[in-house]
Amino acid sequence: MHRLSRDDARRIAVRAQLLDADRPADVVEVAEQLGAIKIDPTAVISPSEHTICWSRIGWAYEPGQLSKAVETDRQLFEYDGQFRPTSLLPFLWPLMRRRTLRAATREYLEVNARFRADILARLTSEGELLAADILDTSQVQAKNEGGWYGSNQVPRMLELMMYLGEVAVSRRVGRQRVWDLAERVYPTGLPEMSPEDAETALAARRLQALGIARQKSSWSGVGVAGEEARVEGSTWVWRVDPEAIAALEDDPGGRAAVLNPYDRMLFDRPRLAELFDFEFVLEQFKPKSQRVYGYFAHPILVGDRFVGLLDAALDKKKENLVVGAVHELVPFDEDEREMVHAEIRDLAEWIGVPVRGLD
């Protein structure tokens, strides 16, 4: 069992998420290490998939690199709202094909069997299609849980068929997904693997992406992957990636990073609080009167500490990055302020607009 200081635990987490001074070379390297790059249309500053890549790669990243890796090189693929490395498909594929569905979902698929078959027939004969180009021939509508779906059942059915490995997102036209048969999008000859072996392999990859995670956590899903660890001052049982332990001796140092609120580094809120003493609340869905840090505030990391939140947005004409506030969770020293302001200016330059409101 490993015994770690909090400083070492944070360094492991930061390095696993590619947020130290040693930047990755390209989007494929980012996806391979993180396991997934979240896709979200909220573009207060820039869509999450692009901010996530930029915060790792820096100036060498251009948005076209991501679409090329997905649509042309097929080194990444889109699944369940995230871009994932194709190297994960052998582990995801058996889980797709044997996915356990809720009773209500199974019933929906059964009563809409003809609708499902219609979609497969259209894609087989015509090739890739937008959801808008597919006729809704459903017999029964799904319940509109949470208000995420309208009356058109095509997007709902396509997503269920994606989960089951029948269809896949081939590419995007703007923000719209283009669908095709999974066999024409995914590589052929995927190895046969039991669901149990697949889940074990995925748990190891999840731990690789996190570096360190709670053993009993539905957020991380690492199970007993890696090796057991105890962290100074924490009563939790942790799992740690052995390679991350070995890498502690080769520390490239830290840097400043502005993180999209949907960044994987922020996903496990209890881990953030336990290791980083950072209570992050996304205020996007709060009434304006209840917001403290802003509608879509971006956390600011310096080294292995979350030191502040950036409340900024592109103006309506997308001509300026307007900084409403840089909230300092602890007072910045001169060097920290210079690093943070330089990172914000770099972010604006990368988007291609001047920054306004930054002292």
N, C-alpha and C positions, 0 to 999 in steps of 0.2 A: 504494500500500500504506500502511495506517495503522500508526503506531507508538504503542503505548499503554503507559502505566505500569500496574503491577498494581492500583493504586488505581482508575484509570479503568476497567480491565477488570472489577473487582468491582462498581463502581457501575453499569456497563452491565448486568451480570448481575442485580443486585438490582432495578434499575428495570424490566427486562424482565419480571421475575416479580411485579411489583406489590407489592414489599415495602419500598418507600421510604415517605416521609412522605405522599406524595400518594395517598390511598386511592381505589380504584375505587368506583363508585356502586352496582353491583348484580352479580348472578351472571352475567348475560349478558356484561357487560363483562369480567369475570374469565375466562370461558370463551373469549371472542373473542381475548383476549390470550394466555392460556396454551395454547390449542388443545385442551386436555383436562383434565378434573378426575377424578382417580383415585377409583374406587369400591372400598371394601374394608370387610368386615364387622367387622374388628377394632376394638373400641370400648373400649379401655382408658380413654380419656378421652372421645372422641367419634369417630364414623366419619370416615374420611379425607375424604370428599367435603364434609362439613360443616366440619371443622377447616380444610381448605384454603381454603374460602370465607371463614370467619371471620377467618383470619389475614391476609386481604387487606382485606376490607370493614370488619371490626370490628363494633361494636354494631348497625349498621344491618342486619346479616344475620340472617335467620330461616330455619330449615330448609325451611319451606313455600315459600319463594321459589324454591328449586331445583326442587322437584317441579312447581310451577306453570310454570316456564320449560320444563320437559321435557314434561309431560303435557297442559297446557292451551294454552299459547302456542306450543308446538312451536318455540321458539327454540333449544333444545338437543335432542340426541338421545343415546340410550345405544348405545354400540358398543364391543365388545371390552373390557368392564370399565371404561369411562370415559364421562363425559358430555362431549359435544363440541358446538361451535357448529354450527348448521345451515348456516352459510356455508361449512363445509368439505365438505359433501356433494357438490357438483359435482366436487370433486377426488378424494374417496374412492370415489364411485360407479363410475367406470370401472375402478378397481383392484379393487373387489369383484367386478365382473362378469367380470373377466379374471384373477382370482387364480390364481397358480400353486401347486398343492398337491403335497405329497410323494406319492411313489408309493403308500405304505401308505394314505394318506388317500384318494387316488383309488380305490384298490381297495375300501376300506371303503364309499365312496359307491356304487360300482358294484354290489356284492353286496347292498347295502341300498336299491336303487332303489325297491322297492315300499314300504318303510318311509318313505322320503323323500316319496314321492307320497301316502302315507296322511296324513302330517302336513299337507301342502299342502291336501289335500282337506278335512280337518277344519277348518282355519283358514278356508278359503274359504267353507264352508257355515255354520260356527257363529260366526265372528268370534274375537276375542281369547280366549286360553286360558292358564292356568297350565301349566307342564310336567307337574305332577302330574295334570292332567286329560286328558293325551294318552296313549293306549295305546301301549305298547312293542310294535311288530310287527316288530322287527328280525330279520333272518335270521342275521346274524353280529355278535358283539360285538367292540367295539374293545378293543385291549390297554389295560389300566388303567395307563397311563404315569404314574409319579410318585404313584399313588394318589389322583388327583384325581377319578376317576369311579367310581361304584358299578356294580352290574350293570345298572341301568336305563339304556338307551341313549338315551332321549328328550333329556336335557340335552345330551349329546354331539352328537347329530344337529342339534338346534336351533342350537347354537353354530356348527357347520359351515355350516348354511344361512344364518345371520346373516353370516358372513364372505363368503359368495357373493352377498349381497344379495337373498336370497329371502324371508327373514323378518326381523323386527325386534322389539326390545323396545318395546312401546307405553307401558307404565307399570309401576309396582311396587305390590305390596300388601305392606307391611312391607318385608322384604328379598327377597321373591320376585318374580321377573320375570314379567310378563304378555306373551305373545307374540302377534303378528299378522302378516299378510302385509306385506312391506316396502312395497308400493305403497299400503297404507292408513295407513302411519305416516310415510313420507318424503314430501316435497312432490313433486308431479308436474311434468313438463316440465323435468327436470334437463338442462342442456346437454350435448351430445355433446363428449367430449374424449378425446384419445388418452392411453393410459397414460403415455407419456413426458411430455406436457404436464402431466398431472395430478401426476406425481411432482415435476416442477420447481416447480409451484405449492405443493405440500405442503412441499418443502424450504425455500422462502421463508417459509412460515408457521411452520415449526419454528424457523428462525433468529430470526424476530420474537419468538417466545416465550422464547428463550434469551438473545437479545441478542448473545452471543458464544459460539462453539463451535469445537471442533477440526474442521479440515477432514476429516481422516481418522479418523472415529469412527463406529462402528456404533451407538453410544448416541444420538448426536444426529441422524444422518440428514440433515444439512444440505448435504452435498456441496459444490458450489461456489456456493451461494447467497450473496447479499450481496457483500461486498468482502473482500479479503485483509487480514490484520492480523498484526502481530508484537507480542508482549507482553514487556515488560521482564523479563529473567531466564528466559524460557521458550524452548526450542528448537523448540516446535511451531509449525506453520502454523495460523492461526486464521481463521475467517470471522466478520465482524461485520456487523450490521444497520446500514446507512447512517443510518437515522433515529435509531438509538441513539447514534451518534457525534454527530449534530447536537444531540441532547438533552442532551449533557454540559454545555453552556453554561447550561442551565436546571435547576439541581440543587435539588430540593425538600428535600433533607436525608434523614437516616435515622430509624429508630425501632427499637423492640424488637419481635421477632416470635417466637412459639413455633410451630414447624413440625411437622406430622405426619410421621412417618418415611417415608410414601409420597408426600410432596410432590415435585412435579416439580423443584423447586430442588435436590433431593438426588439425583436420578436418576443423573446422570453422575458417578460417584465419582472417576474420574481428574481431571475438570475441577475438582471440589471441592478435591482435594488440590493441584492445580497453581496455581489462582487464589486459593484461600482458606486453603491450608495446613491443611485440615480433613479428617482421616481418619475418615469416618463408617462404623461397622459396626453394622447392626441386629442386636441380640442376641436377638431373638425366638425364633430357632431354635437357640440355644446352650443347653447344659445350664446349670442355675441356678448351679452351682459355677464356671462359666467367665465369668459375666457381670460386667462392670465397672461399667456405667452403668445397667443395668436392663433388664427384659424388653422394654419398648417406649418407650425414652427418646426424648423430643422435642427435637431440636436447637433451640438458642436463638440467634437472630441479633440483633445490635445494630449498627445502621448497616450496614457492609459486612463485618462480622467475625462468625464463629461463635465465641461466647464460652463456651458451656456446653451442658449437656444437662439436661432436666427429667425426672426419674423420678417420675411421679405416676400415680395411677389413681383412678377412682371406687370407693368401697367397695362391698361386695356388695349393699347395699340401695340404692345409688346416691343416697345422702343427703349425701355429702361427697366433695370432691376431696382425697385424701390425698397429700401431698407426701412421698415417701420421701427425696429429695435433690435439690438443685440443684447439679449438678457444675460447678464452675468450671474451664474448660480453661486459662484464665489468671485470676489473681486479679482480681475485680471491684473497680473503684473505687466510691465511695459513690454517684455518679450512676448508674452501670450497675446496681448492685444495686437501687436504687430503681426504675429503669425495668423491670428484669426482674421484680421482685416485683409491680409494678403490673400488668404484662401477665398474670402468672399469676392474680392476683386477678380481673382482668377476664374471663379464660377461665372461671374457676369461676362468676362471676356470670352470664355468658352461658349456661352450662349450667343454672344455676339452683340451685346448691348452695354452701354455705360451703366455704372452703378450710381444711384442717388440716395442721399440720406445717411451715408456712412461717414462718421466723423473722422 
